[in-house]
Amino acid sequence: MARPRQHAPEALHAQVMAACDAWLRENPVHTLSLRSLARDVGCAPSTLLKLYGSFSNLLQYVNIETLDRMGAAVSWLEDADPEPQLKALATAYWQFAQHEPHRWQMLFEYPLADEGELDERQSHIIDALFLRVESALKAHQPALDDAAARRMARTLWGSVHGLVQLGLNDRLGYWQGQPMEVGELLDQLLSMTLNGLRYLSEDS
């Protein structure tokens, strides 16, 4: 892995990431501070600043770890057929958000890096995840060109993300006294989208 600033020991970096992980399992990121984190790993706050350059950079490494975990959660789907693969990707996204809500929320509430090595690493992971969606869409409908698949992947995942966000916040409403199931809505979204794509070549 790429080393944090100042080429500090990997062991300390691992301790810091483990401490962040333990915190985010129970608490949102805005309750975490550099001072409390330094106390948890047994060092001075200045040591962490020398290691990462800033608290912001430290949190970017947490985001990278989160993106890596999301990628690992769907790595087993690479050889699946397009429709079950896309449905499983959406389901895995929902399950990750349920199981690690504070990590998941941090990706969208805390800005990603916008320059340098951290930006490159984050962009590479995000692009790889989107490429999975684009490839599955083109395999499902070969008439899609690269530009159309790129747009559709982001439109589709924006819809998936919206359902997941609303589901986490219990904002999807009720049916017959029961909360709407995010899994069922994701399945419906993917089915409608993929069924529509089947007729793309006929309409072109």
N, C-alpha and C positions, 0 to 999 in steps of 0.2 A: 504494500500500500504506500501511497505517497506520504511523506512525513510532514507533520505540522511545522510551522515556522520554528526556526532555530534548531531544527533537527534534534529535538528533545527525545528522550528515551521512549521507545514504543510501550514500555511497561506503564509509564505514567499516563500516556495517551489512553491505553486500555482501561486504566483505573477511572479516568475521567469519563470515558464513554459508558462504563458500567454504572458509575454514580448517576449520570444523566438518565440512563435507562431505568434505574430504580426509582428515580424521582418522577419520571414521566409515566410510570405505571400507575401512579396515584394522584399526580398533580399536573396542572397545566403549566406550560413553559413560562408564563409571565410571573409565576411564583418562585422561579429559580433565580438565584443571584450568583455572581462570581464568588462572593464571600462565603456563601453557604456551601457551594460546590467545593471550594478550596478546603473548607473545614471537613467535608465528607471524605476527601482523598488524603487529608493530612499534610497539606502544604500551604504556603502563603499565597494569597491572591496574586501577588507579583510574579510568582512562579508560573501560574497559568497564563498571565499576560505575556511572559517571555516565550511560553510554549506556543501560543496561538496568535499573538499579536493583538487580539481584542476578544472581548466576550462574544461579540457578533460572529467572529470567525469560528470560535469554539462551537457555537450553535449550528454553524453551517456544516461542521463535521457530523453533528447529530443528524441533520437532514440527509446527508449523504448515506449514513448508516440506515436511516429509515427507507430511503429509496432502494438501497441494496436489499433490505429485507423484503420489500414489496416485489422486487424482481425475483428473489429466491422463492417467494411464495407461489409464483406462477411458472417457474422454470420447467416443471414437469409437463406443461401443456404444449411444448413445442411441436410434438408430432401428432397432435389431435386434429381432427377435421375442423374446418373453419367455424361452422355453427356451434358445435359443442365447445370449441376453444374460446370463442368470444363470450359465450354465456358463462363459462367457467372463469374467465378473466374478470368479468363484471362481478360475479359472486365472490371471487377471492378479494377483490377490491373492497366490497362491502364487509366481508368478514374481517379483513385487516383493520378497517376503520372501527369496527365493533370491539375488537380485541385490544387495539392500541389507539384509543381515541385521542389521547393527548399528543402522541407522536404524529398521528395523521393530521390533526388540526394544526400542528406546528408548521407543517409544510405550506399551509395556505395563509396562516396568520402572521408568520414571520417571513420576511422577504428572503428569497434565495439570493445567492451570491450573483453579482453582476459583472465580475471581471476576474481575471487570473485563473490559477489552477483550480480553485474551488468551483468557479463557474463552469470550467471545462468538464470537470468530473460530474457535476450535477446535470449539465446539459447532455452529456454522453449517456447517463443512465436514463434520463427522461426520454431522450430520442429513441433509445433501444426499446423502451416499453411501448412507445407509440408505434414503432416499426412493427412490433408484434401484431398490433391491431390492423395496421395498414396491410400487412402481408396476408392476414386472415381474410380481410375484406376483398383483396384482389384474387385470392384463391377461390372465394365464394362466387365472385363475379369478375371473370377475366376481362370484361369490357371496361372496367375501371382503369383509367390511366393513373400515373403516379400522383399527379396534382390532385385529381379528384379523390383518390384514396387518402391522401394526406388531409384534405379538408374534411372528408367524411369521418375519418378516425377522430379528429378533434371535436367535431360536432357530436358524434356519438358518445365520446367519453365525457364531454361536457354534460350531456344528458344523464349519463350514469352518475357522474359526480353530484349533480343536483339532487338526484333521488337519494343518494347516500347521505348527503348533508341534511336533507329534510328528514330522512329516517332517523339519523342520530339525534336530531332535535325534536323528534316526535311531532312533526309538522305535516304529515301526510294525510291526516284525517282518519276517520273511522268508517267502517261499513258493518251494519248490523251489530253495533256495539263493540266491535273488535277493531284494533288498529290495523291500518293497511300494511300488508307485508312487503317489505322492500324487495325481498327475493322474488316474489311473484311479479312485482312491477318491473324489475330488471329483466325478467324472462319475457314479459310482454313487450317491453321496449325492443329487445334484441330480435324477437320473432317478427315484429312488425317491420323493423328496419331491413332485416335480411330477406323477408318475403318480398318487400318492395324492390330490393336490388335484383331479384331474379328476373324482373321484367325490364331492366334497364336497357339491355341490348335491343329489345323489341321496340322500345320507345325512341331509341336513338335515330 
